[in-house]
Amino acid sequence: MDVRHAVVTGGSSGIGLETARGLLRRGFERVAIVGRDPARLERAVTSLGAGAIALRADFSSLTKVRECAAQVRERLEPLAVLVNNAGVWHSERTLSQDGFEDTFAVNHLAHFEFTRHLLDHMADRAALPARIVHVSSRRHVNCKGIRWDDVMLEKGYSGLRAYDQSKLANLLFSLELARRLRVEKRHVRSNAVHPGSVATDIARDSGVLSFLSNTVARLVLLTPEQGAATSLHAATHPSLDDVSGRYFSRSQRAQPSRVALDELAAARLWALSESLIEGRHGAVKRA
């Protein structure tokens, strides 16, 4: 029987924590949760019990992302599942430690870089394919396309516009990654999910939205455990061993927006992401 290890970003609370719990309940020997708050991480690991590992990393820093990936390679051999779950949104435009618009930086660029640094560590030689799950959102349908001429939203920023674009980026990244894995004949699958409308703390930095999420909305939204169900389905269900490049909602295959299926846009986003990370686009304004 294959030894199964997993990593869940944004795993110290909410959907990520319940995803990690579900993986452990499904027999994963070790599950690493990635988070930036040490106190939350400690509480989460205690809650999860045996098999849980805490990795501290602030995904607004690409340096910290790479350091975290190095820790995964050292401590989890091989890696069967990667769940790219961490996410933020901001009501006001905020910059990452590298000078990028923070929603795009954390929700997309950080996971793009994290995944690239872990791909060679995925369990290619295991009996079952390794799986990468990208937690997107149905809100991607509100984004009519990546703003190629202003991807950092320096003009006309809004928190929802930034979030919607980042969720479309998650889907396009999953699509292009699946294509590349298929071409390279890698034993790794890439799929994206919509967890549903879930009562989490993702809006904690967005003023009124945070207030609504933590009071009224909690009465009508899904619980984090319910929200984790689709991520767990994509990460573990036997029927998906040969499925890649798809989108799931309510643990069922779903239809994303037309833009999210644009293979040329997916390839362009990959090239743009590489270029931004490697610094070929120059410094982003910090004002």
One Martini backbone bead per residue (centre of mass of N, CA, C, O) as a GRO file, in nm:
protein
  287
    1MET     BB    1   0.096   0.036   0.023
    2ASP     BB    2   0.073   0.360  -0.012
    3VAL     BB    3   0.215   0.637   0.092
    4ARG     BB    4   0.036   0.924   0.229
    5HIS     BB    5   0.078   1.265   0.138
    6ALA     BB    6  -0.004   1.610   0.241
    7VAL     BB    7  -0.107   1.948   0.129
    8VAL     BB    8  -0.243   2.250   0.295
    9THR     BB    9  -0.338   2.550   0.225
   10GLY     BB   10  -0.489   2.720   0.455
   11GLY     BB   11  -0.499   2.496   0.725
   12SER     BB   12  -0.582   2.661   1.010
   13SER     BB   13  -0.872   2.705   0.869
   14GLY     BB   14  -1.160   2.616   0.767
   15ILE     BB   15  -1.146   2.448   0.481
   16GLY     BB   16  -0.854   2.354   0.522
   17LEU     BB   17  -0.889   2.210   0.793
   18GLU     BB   18  -1.115   2.012   0.690
   19THR     BB   19  -0.942   1.885   0.473
   20ALA     BB   20  -0.725   1.769   0.656
   21ARG     BB   21  -0.916   1.597   0.826
   22GLY     BB   22  -1.022   1.425   0.588
   23LEU     BB   23  -0.750   1.298   0.508
   24LEU     BB   24  -0.692   1.155   0.775
   25ARG     BB   25  -0.960   0.986   0.771
   26ARG     BB   26  -0.852   0.855   0.480
   27GLY     BB   27  -0.533   0.763   0.560
   28PHE     BB   28  -0.333   0.975   0.595
   29GLU     BB   29  -0.027   0.998   0.747
   30ARG     BB   30   0.043   1.297   0.630
   31VAL     BB   31  -0.043   1.648   0.713
   32ALA     BB   32   0.017   1.960   0.584
   33ILE     BB   33  -0.012   2.286   0.722
   34VAL     BB   34  -0.057   2.613   0.593
   35GLY     BB   35   0.054   2.917   0.766
   36ARG     BB   36   0.096   3.246   0.935
   37ASP     BB   37  -0.027   3.164   1.220
   38PRO     BB   38   0.101   3.015   1.495
   39ALA     BB   39  -0.149   2.983   1.678
   40ARG     BB   40  -0.335   2.850   1.472
   41LEU     BB   41  -0.154   2.613   1.404
   42GLU     BB   42  -0.145   2.489   1.687
   43ARG     BB   43  -0.451   2.442   1.712
   44ALA     BB   44  -0.484   2.269   1.459
   45VAL     BB   45  -0.292   2.035   1.528
   46THR     BB   46  -0.436   1.957   1.788
   47SER     BB   47  -0.709   1.896   1.648
   48LEU     BB   48  -0.596   1.672   1.445
   49GLY     BB   49  -0.341   1.530   1.535
   50ALA     BB   50  -0.218   1.268   1.419
   51GLY     BB   51  -0.016   1.365   1.126
   52ALA     BB   52   0.020   1.660   1.185
   53ILE     BB   53   0.162   1.954   1.018
   54ALA     BB   54   0.342   2.256   1.061
   55LEU     BB   55   0.359   2.541   0.825
   56ARG     BB   56   0.520   2.840   0.805
   57ALA     BB   57   0.363   3.092   0.582
   58ASP     BB   58   0.381   3.379   0.371
   59PHE     BB   59   0.212   3.426   0.060
   60SER     BB   60   0.325   3.735   0.014
   61SER     BB   61   0.597   3.560  -0.015
   62LEU     BB   62   0.809   3.401  -0.232
   63THR     BB   63   1.027   3.316  -0.038
   64LYS     BB   64   0.839   3.163   0.160
   65VAL     BB   65   0.731   2.966  -0.046
   66ARG     BB   66   1.004   2.827  -0.109
   67GLU     BB   67   1.067   2.742   0.181
   68CYS     BB   68   0.818   2.564   0.214
   69ALA     BB   69   0.880   2.367  -0.016
   70ALA     BB   70   1.142   2.264   0.110
   71GLN     BB   71   1.006   2.139   0.360
   72VAL     BB   72   0.834   1.938   0.210
   73ARG     BB   73   1.067   1.781   0.075
   74GLU     BB   74   1.194   1.694   0.354
   75ARG     BB   75   0.910   1.573   0.513
   76LEU     BB   76   0.756   1.473   0.230
   77GLU     BB   77   0.775   1.128   0.126
   78PRO     BB   78   0.578   1.149  -0.084
   79LEU     BB   79   0.343   1.341  -0.282
   80ALA     BB   80  -0.011   1.304  -0.335
   81VAL     BB   81  -0.128   1.590  -0.216
   82LEU     BB   82  -0.243   1.917  -0.337
   83VAL     BB   83  -0.392   2.205  -0.169
   84ASN     BB   84  -0.496   2.510  -0.310
   85ASN     BB   85  -0.649   2.725  -0.059
   86ALA     BB   86  -0.540   2.986  -0.018
   87GLY     BB   87  -0.694   3.312   0.078
   88VAL     BB   88  -0.776   3.651  -0.032
   89TRP     BB   89  -0.913   3.979   0.061
   90HIS     BB   90  -0.953   4.334  -0.036
   91SER     BB   91  -1.099   4.645  -0.019
   92GLU     BB   92  -0.805   4.743  -0.046
   93ARG     BB   93  -0.528   4.811  -0.193
   94THR     BB   94  -0.268   4.562  -0.177
   95LEU     BB   95   0.066   4.471  -0.107
   96SER     BB   96   0.307   4.273  -0.140
   97GLN     BB   97   0.635   4.199  -0.064
   98ASP     BB   98   0.686   4.216  -0.398
   99GLY     BB   99   0.461   4.439  -0.520
  100PHE     BB  100   0.195   4.300  -0.549
  101GLU     BB  101  -0.109   4.234  -0.578
  102ASP     BB  102  -0.229   4.045  -0.321
  103THR     BB  103  -0.451   3.866  -0.439
  104PHE     BB  104  -0.284   3.763  -0.680
  105ALA     BB  105  -0.038   3.668  -0.519
  106VAL     BB  106  -0.178   3.459  -0.326
  107ASN     BB  107  -0.399   3.311  -0.509
  108HIS     BB  108  -0.176   3.262  -0.747
  109LEU     BB  109   0.139   3.302  -0.752
  110ALA     BB  110   0.207   3.129  -0.503
  111HIS     BB  111   0.084   2.861  -0.619
  112PHE     BB  112   0.248   2.848  -0.871
  113GLU     BB  113   0.525   2.828  -0.725
  114PHE     BB  114   0.468   2.595  -0.532
  115THR     BB  115   0.401   2.384  -0.746
  116ARG     BB  116   0.664   2.393  -0.910
  117HIS     BB  117   0.841   2.303  -0.649
  118LEU     BB  118   0.661   2.011  -0.626
  119LEU     BB  119   0.632   1.834  -0.882
  120ASP     BB  120   0.897   1.649  -0.844
  121HIS     BB  121   0.752   1.537  -0.558
  122MET     BB  122   0.553   1.382  -0.678
  123ALA     BB  123   0.383   1.058  -0.706
  124ASP     BB  124   0.467   0.910  -0.990
  125ARG     BB  125   0.530   0.598  -0.875
  126ALA     BB  126   0.264   0.544  -0.794
  127ALA     BB  127  -0.023   0.372  -0.837
  128LEU     BB  128  -0.145   0.648  -0.794
  129PRO     BB  129  -0.228   0.946  -0.867
  130ALA     BB  130  -0.153   1.252  -0.829
  131ARG     BB  131  -0.292   1.556  -0.665
  132ILE     BB  132  -0.431   1.874  -0.774
  133VAL     BB  133  -0.597   2.135  -0.587
  134HIS     BB  134  -0.804   2.413  -0.685
  135VAL     BB  135  -0.936   2.681  -0.507
  136SER     BB  136  -1.200   2.838  -0.612
  137SER     BB  137  -1.485   3.007  -0.777
  138ARG     BB  138  -1.786   3.116  -0.897
  139ARG     BB  139  -1.682   3.417  -0.928
  140HIS     BB  140  -1.534   3.387  -1.203
  141VAL     BB  141  -1.785   3.473  -1.387
  142ASN     BB  142  -1.732   3.794  -1.333
  143CYS     BB  143  -1.485   3.742  -1.515
  144LYS     BB  144  -1.400   3.831  -1.855
  145GLY     BB  145  -1.089   3.861  -1.784
  146ILE     BB  146  -0.778   3.921  -1.795
  147ARG     BB  147  -0.592   4.213  -1.718
  148TRP     BB  148  -0.329   4.251  -1.912
  149ASP     BB  149  -0.286   4.581  -1.878
  150ASP     BB  150  -0.393   4.536  -1.542
  151VAL     BB  151  -0.336   4.297  -1.326
  152MET     BB  152  -0.288   4.500  -1.060
  153LEU     BB  153  -0.510   4.719  -1.042
  154GLU     BB  154  -0.435   5.042  -1.063
  155LYS     BB  155  -0.717   5.065  -1.210
  156GLY     BB  156  -1.007   5.036  -1.059
  157TYR     BB  157  -1.025   4.920  -0.778
  158SER     BB  158  -1.158   4.610  -0.637
  159GLY     BB  159  -1.211   4.347  -0.437
  160LEU     BB  160  -1.389   4.177  -0.630
  161ARG     BB  161  -1.220   4.201  -0.884
  162ALA     BB  162  -0.966   4.070  -0.767
  163TYR     BB  163  -1.093   3.802  -0.681
  164ASP     BB  164  -1.215   3.710  -0.950
  165GLN     BB  165  -0.948   3.702  -1.105
  166SER     BB  166  -0.806   3.492  -0.921
  167LYS     BB  167  -1.017   3.262  -0.977
  168LEU     BB  168  -0.962   3.246  -1.277
  169ALA     BB  169  -0.662   3.181  -1.248
  170ASN     BB  170  -0.698   2.906  -1.116
  171LEU     BB  171  -0.833   2.772  -1.366
  172LEU     BB  172  -0.611   2.831  -1.576
  173PHE     BB  173  -0.386   2.687  -1.427
  174SER     BB  174  -0.515   2.406  -1.419
  175LEU     BB  175  -0.540   2.372  -1.725
  176GLU     BB  176  -0.235   2.405  -1.805
  177LEU     BB  177  -0.124   2.192  -1.616
  178ALA     BB  178  -0.276   1.953  -1.735
  179ARG     BB  179  -0.152   1.974  -2.015
  180ARG     BB  180   0.147   1.937  -1.933
  181LEU     BB  181   0.115   1.664  -1.792
  182ARG     BB  182   0.014   1.516  -2.042
  183VAL     BB  183   0.255   1.567  -2.231
  184GLU     BB  184   0.463   1.445  -2.000
  185LYS     BB  185   0.334   1.191  -1.867
  186ARG     BB  186   0.217   1.245  -1.589
  187HIS     BB  187   0.119   1.116  -1.253
  188VAL     BB  188  -0.078   1.388  -1.263
  189ARG     BB  189  -0.345   1.585  -1.129
  190SER     BB  190  -0.568   1.866  -1.237
  191ASN     BB  191  -0.806   2.049  -1.029
  192ALA     BB  192  -1.107   2.234  -0.980
  193VAL     BB  193  -1.294   2.425  -0.722
  194HIS     BB  194  -1.615   2.476  -0.564
  195PRO     BB  195  -1.716   2.506  -0.223
  196GLY     BB  196  -1.900   2.732  -0.189
  197SER     BB  197  -2.088   2.905   0.047
  198VAL     BB  198  -1.874   3.002   0.311
  199ALA     BB  199  -1.807   3.020   0.657
  200THR     BB  200  -1.546   3.241   0.678
  201ASP     BB  201  -1.234   3.453   0.711
  202ILE     BB  202  -1.167   3.589   0.426
  203ALA     BB  203  -1.315   3.882   0.514
  204ARG     BB  204  -1.144   4.015   0.755
  205ASP     BB  205  -1.020   4.271   0.563
  206SER     BB  206  -1.339   4.393   0.463
  207GLY     BB  207  -1.515   4.501   0.687
  208VAL     BB  208  -1.836   4.457   0.630
  209LEU     BB  209  -1.793   4.175   0.514
  210SER     BB  210  -1.685   4.059   0.774
  211PHE     BB  211  -1.934   4.107   0.945
  212LEU     BB  212  -2.129   3.935   0.775
  213SER     BB  213  -1.972   3.666   0.791
  214ASN     BB  214  -1.981   3.664   1.127
  215THR     BB  215  -2.306   3.666   1.127
  216VAL     BB  216  -2.546   3.642   0.923
  217ALA     BB  217  -2.407   3.440   0.717
  218ARG     BB  218  -2.376   3.193   0.918
  219LEU     BB  219  -2.688   3.110   0.891
  220VAL     BB  220  -2.665   3.030   0.550
  221LEU     BB  221  -2.404   2.897   0.524
  222LEU     BB  222  -2.167   2.692   0.492
  223THR     BB  223  -1.966   2.487   0.627
  224PRO     BB  224  -1.643   2.399   0.623
  225GLU     BB  225  -1.703   2.096   0.596
  226GLN     BB  226  -1.885   2.125   0.348
  227GLY     BB  227  -1.671   2.284   0.174
  228ALA     BB  228  -1.456   2.037   0.172
  229ALA     BB  229  -1.589   1.810  -0.002
  230THR     BB  230  -1.482   1.882  -0.292
  231SER     BB  231  -1.183   1.864  -0.234
  232LEU     BB  232  -1.192   1.566  -0.142
  233HIS     BB  233  -1.300   1.453  -0.401
  234ALA     BB  234  -1.062   1.551  -0.586
  235ALA     BB  235  -0.834   1.406  -0.400
  236THR     BB  236  -0.983   1.085  -0.364
  237HIS     BB  237  -1.160   0.985  -0.580
  238PRO     BB  238  -1.151   0.708  -0.784
  239SER     BB  239  -1.301   0.833  -1.046
  240LEU     BB  240  -1.036   1.055  -1.077
  241ASP     BB  241  -0.765   0.922  -1.177
  242ASP     BB  242  -0.822   1.030  -1.505
  243VAL     BB  243  -0.877   1.329  -1.410
  244SER     BB  244  -0.826   1.646  -1.592
  245GLY     BB  245  -0.907   1.986  -1.617
  246ARG     BB  246  -1.137   2.028  -1.409
  247TYR     BB  247  -1.468   2.111  -1.266
  248PHE     BB  248  -1.603   2.150  -0.926
  249SER     BB  249  -1.935   2.102  -0.771
  250ARG     BB  250  -2.077   1.932  -0.531
  251SER     BB  251  -1.907   1.676  -0.627
  252GLN     BB  252  -1.933   1.781  -0.929
  253ARG     BB  253  -1.935   1.829  -1.241
  254ALA     BB  254  -1.865   2.146  -1.396
  255GLN     BB  255  -1.933   2.463  -1.555
  256PRO     BB  256  -1.749   2.693  -1.662
  257SER     BB  257  -1.649   2.946  -1.805
  258ARG     BB  258  -1.541   3.024  -2.110
  259VAL     BB  259  -1.275   3.162  -2.018
  260ALA     BB  260  -1.178   2.905  -1.841
  261LEU     BB  261  -1.138   2.741  -2.141
  262ASP     BB  262  -0.896   2.913  -2.241
  263GLU     BB  263  -0.598   2.805  -2.362
  264LEU     BB  264  -0.456   3.070  -2.438
  265ALA     BB  265  -0.495   3.211  -2.164
  266ALA     BB  266  -0.351   2.997  -1.996
  267ALA     BB  267  -0.074   3.025  -2.135
  268ARG     BB  268  -0.044   3.330  -2.082
  269LEU     BB  269  -0.051   3.317  -1.774
  270TRP     BB  270   0.197   3.145  -1.738
  271ALA     BB  271   0.395   3.344  -1.870
  272LEU     BB  272   0.332   3.583  -1.685
  273SER     BB  273   0.406   3.449  -1.417
  274GLU     BB  274   0.698   3.395  -1.482
  275SER     BB  275   0.772   3.691  -1.541
  276LEU     BB  276   0.702   3.812  -1.267
  277ILE     BB  277   0.884   3.628  -1.091
  278GLU     BB  278   1.153   3.696  -1.270
  279GLY     BB  279   1.129   4.026  -1.333
  280ARG     BB  280   1.058   4.120  -1.640
  281HIS     BB  281   0.844   4.364  -1.552
  282GLY     BB  282   0.945   4.482  -1.316
  283ALA     BB  283   0.856   4.712  -1.105
  284VAL     BB  284   0.610   4.765  -0.876
  285LYS     BB  285   0.419   4.981  -0.754
  286ARG     BB  286   0.398   5.115  -0.404
  287ALA     BB  287   0.170   5.348  -0.399
   0.00000   0.00000   0.00000
